[in-house]
Amino acid sequence: MRVIAIMSSGNSNKFGAIIEHFKNTPDIKIVCISDNLRSDIFTLTKPEFVETKYLSPEAAQSYFMNNTFDLIAINGYQSKLDTGIYTLGKFINLHQSLLPAFKGDNALYRAFESGVKVSGITIHTLTGNNDTEKILAQYPILISALTHFDEFEKMTNTLTDLLYPIVIEKTLQNKLFDFQDLYDKHKSCSGNCSGGCGGCH
């Protein structure tokens, strides 16, 4: 049995695509962890292979010392964690920009307000040391002069739902993500932004 933790401060949409991706994988267990007691992840009906846990940032160190996960995937977790926690497991994070551009908080808004015409998402390892962290996957989003922020946000969320579960699966398998993995998963995609993969449109 492989065990994945998903950490987010958001509602169930931050967890949903990953849960859906693994619903037919019999040897996977998912623990949805939130620092937000108001998240609807705690009240919605979930598959049997999914558990939920409220975890304050103060309790996180002890929790990961006493529980073993094959992978901890972070997506919009707002609390600051002690960097020492990253030695207790294999952590990856989704960042809403094409790193190294727009590091830090509110990257989505800052990228849009800056006027850049290409942004996107980055999935990278978290080690607590910027020099040892590695980019696992990136994917671009084109921003036209007519794009509104809510449209950009929706495109980013769609891309996150598409890409993050696949990268998680590949990381669990100790494999590198390749763009072909994305196209294999979504056969309608022709390999470009107009092919229906959901990345840019």
C-alpha positions as CSV (number, residue, x, y, z in Angstrom):
1,M,0.0,0.0,0.0
2,R,1.4,3.4,-1.0
3,V,0.2,6.4,1.0
4,I,-0.1,9.9,-0.4
5,A,-0.7,13.0,1.7
6,I,-2.2,16.1,0.0
7,M,-1.8,19.3,1.9
8,S,-4.0,22.3,1.1
9,S,-5.8,25.2,2.8
10,G,-8.5,25.2,0.2
11,N,-11.8,23.4,-0.3
12,S,-12.3,20.0,-1.9
13,N,-11.5,21.3,-5.4
14,K,-7.8,21.4,-4.3
15,F,-7.9,17.6,-3.6
16,G,-10.5,16.4,-6.1
17,A,-8.5,15.8,-9.3
18,I,-5.9,13.8,-7.4
19,I,-8.5,11.7,-5.7
20,E,-10.3,11.1,-9.1
21,H,-7.0,10.2,-10.7
22,F,-6.3,7.4,-8.2
23,K,-9.8,6.1,-7.7
24,N,-9.1,2.9,-9.6
25,T,-5.7,2.3,-8.2
26,P,-6.1,-0.4,-5.6
27,D,-2.9,0.0,-3.7
28,I,-3.2,3.8,-3.0
29,K,-4.4,5.5,0.2
30,I,-4.8,9.3,0.3
31,V,-4.8,11.4,3.4
32,C,-6.2,14.9,2.7
33,I,-4.6,17.4,5.2
34,S,-5.8,20.9,5.7
35,D,-5.1,23.7,8.2
36,N,-8.5,25.1,7.5
37,L,-11.3,23.7,9.6
38,R,-13.9,25.3,7.3
39,S,-12.7,23.3,4.3
40,D,-15.5,21.2,2.8
41,I,-13.1,18.3,2.4
42,F,-14.1,17.4,6.0
43,T,-17.9,17.3,5.3
44,L,-18.2,15.8,1.8
45,T,-18.6,12.1,1.2
46,K,-15.3,10.6,0.1
47,P,-14.2,7.2,-1.3
48,E,-13.0,4.6,1.2
49,F,-9.4,5.0,0.2
50,V,-9.5,8.7,1.3
51,E,-9.1,10.0,4.8
52,T,-9.1,13.6,6.1
53,K,-7.2,15.3,8.8
54,Y,-7.0,18.7,10.3
55,L,-3.4,19.6,11.0
56,S,-2.2,22.8,12.5
57,P,1.3,24.0,11.4
58,E,2.4,23.6,15.0
59,A,1.4,19.9,15.0
60,A,2.9,19.1,11.6
61,Q,6.4,18.3,12.7
62,S,5.2,15.7,15.2
63,Y,2.6,14.3,12.7
64,F,5.1,13.6,10.0
65,M,7.6,12.1,12.5
66,N,5.0,9.6,13.5
67,N,3.4,8.8,10.1
68,T,5.0,7.5,7.0
69,F,4.0,8.7,3.5
70,D,5.4,7.7,0.1
71,L,4.8,11.3,-1.1
72,I,3.4,14.5,0.3
73,A,1.9,16.8,-2.3
74,I,1.2,20.5,-1.5
75,N,-1.3,22.6,-3.4
76,G,-2.2,25.9,-1.9
77,Y,-1.3,25.3,1.7
78,Q,-1.2,28.7,3.3
79,S,0.5,28.0,6.7
80,K,4.3,28.3,7.0
81,L,6.0,25.0,7.8
82,D,9.3,24.7,9.6
83,T,11.9,23.8,7.0
84,G,13.0,20.8,9.1
85,I,9.8,19.1,8.2
86,Y,11.0,18.4,4.7
87,T,13.6,15.9,5.9
88,L,10.7,13.7,7.2
89,G,9.3,12.7,3.8
90,K,9.3,13.3,0.1
91,F,7.6,16.7,-0.5
92,I,6.5,18.2,-3.8
93,N,4.8,21.5,-4.3
94,L,2.7,23.2,-7.0
95,H,3.6,26.8,-7.7
96,Q,1.4,29.1,-9.8
97,S,4.1,30.6,-12.0
98,L,6.9,29.4,-14.3
99,L,9.7,29.4,-11.7
100,P,12.1,31.1,-11.2
101,A,9.7,33.9,-12.1
102,F,7.3,35.1,-9.3
103,K,8.6,33.2,-6.4
104,G,6.8,33.5,-3.1
105,D,3.1,34.2,-2.2
106,N,0.4,35.4,-4.6
107,A,2.3,34.4,-7.6
108,L,-0.8,34.0,-9.8
109,Y,-1.9,37.6,-9.2
110,R,1.5,39.1,-9.4
111,A,2.2,37.4,-12.7
112,F,-1.0,38.6,-14.1
113,E,-0.6,42.2,-12.9
114,S,3.0,42.3,-14.2
115,G,1.7,42.1,-17.8
116,V,3.6,38.9,-18.7
117,K,2.2,37.1,-21.8
118,V,3.3,33.7,-20.8
119,S,2.9,32.2,-17.3
120,G,1.9,28.8,-16.1
121,I,2.6,26.3,-13.3
122,T,5.6,24.6,-11.9
123,I,5.8,21.4,-9.8
124,H,9.0,21.1,-7.9
125,T,10.5,19.2,-4.9
126,L,10.6,20.8,-1.5
127,T,13.7,20.2,0.6
128,G,13.9,23.3,2.7
129,N,17.0,24.3,0.7
130,N,16.5,26.2,-2.5
131,D,19.8,24.9,-3.9
132,T,18.7,21.3,-3.8
133,E,15.1,21.7,-5.0
134,K,14.4,20.4,-8.5
135,I,11.7,21.3,-11.0
136,L,9.7,18.2,-11.9
137,A,7.4,19.7,-14.5
138,Q,6.3,23.0,-16.0
139,Y,3.6,23.9,-18.4
140,P,2.8,27.3,-19.9
141,I,-0.4,29.4,-20.2
142,L,-0.6,32.1,-22.8
143,I,-2.2,35.4,-21.6
144,S,-3.7,37.5,-24.3
145,A,-4.5,41.2,-24.1
146,L,-8.2,40.4,-23.6
147,T,-7.7,37.8,-20.9
148,H,-9.3,38.7,-17.6
149,F,-7.8,37.6,-14.3
150,D,-10.7,35.2,-13.5
151,E,-10.2,33.6,-16.9
152,F,-6.5,33.2,-16.2
153,E,-7.2,31.8,-12.8
154,K,-9.6,29.3,-14.3
155,M,-7.0,28.2,-16.9
156,T,-4.5,27.7,-14.2
157,N,-6.8,25.6,-12.1
158,T,-7.7,23.5,-15.1
159,L,-4.1,22.9,-15.9
160,T,-3.3,22.1,-12.3
161,D,-6.1,19.4,-12.3
162,L,-4.7,18.0,-15.5
163,L,-1.0,17.9,-14.7
164,Y,-0.5,17.5,-10.9
165,P,-2.0,14.0,-10.6
166,I,0.1,12.7,-13.4
167,V,3.3,14.1,-11.9
168,I,2.4,12.6,-8.6
169,E,1.9,9.2,-10.2
170,K,5.3,9.4,-12.0
171,T,7.0,10.5,-8.8
172,L,5.6,7.6,-6.9
173,Q,7.0,5.3,-9.6
174,N,10.4,7.1,-9.3
175,K,10.0,8.1,-13.0
176,L,10.5,11.5,-14.6
177,F,7.5,13.3,-16.0
178,D,7.6,13.6,-19.8
179,F,5.1,15.6,-21.9
180,Q,4.2,12.3,-23.7
181,D,2.7,11.2,-20.4
182,L,0.2,14.0,-20.6
183,Y,-0.8,13.2,-24.2
184,D,-1.1,9.5,-23.4
185,K,-3.5,10.3,-20.6
186,H,-5.6,12.6,-22.8
187,K,-5.6,11.1,-26.3
188,S,-7.5,14.0,-27.8
189,C,-4.5,16.2,-27.3
190,S,-2.3,16.6,-30.4
191,G,0.6,18.0,-28.6
192,N,-0.1,21.7,-29.1
193,C,-2.1,24.4,-27.3
194,S,-5.0,24.1,-29.6
195,G,-5.3,20.3,-29.4
196,G,-7.8,20.1,-26.5
197,C,-5.5,19.1,-23.7
198,G,-7.0,21.9,-21.5
199,G,-3.6,23.5,-20.7
200,C,-3.9,26.8,-22.5
201,H,-7.6,27.1,-23.2
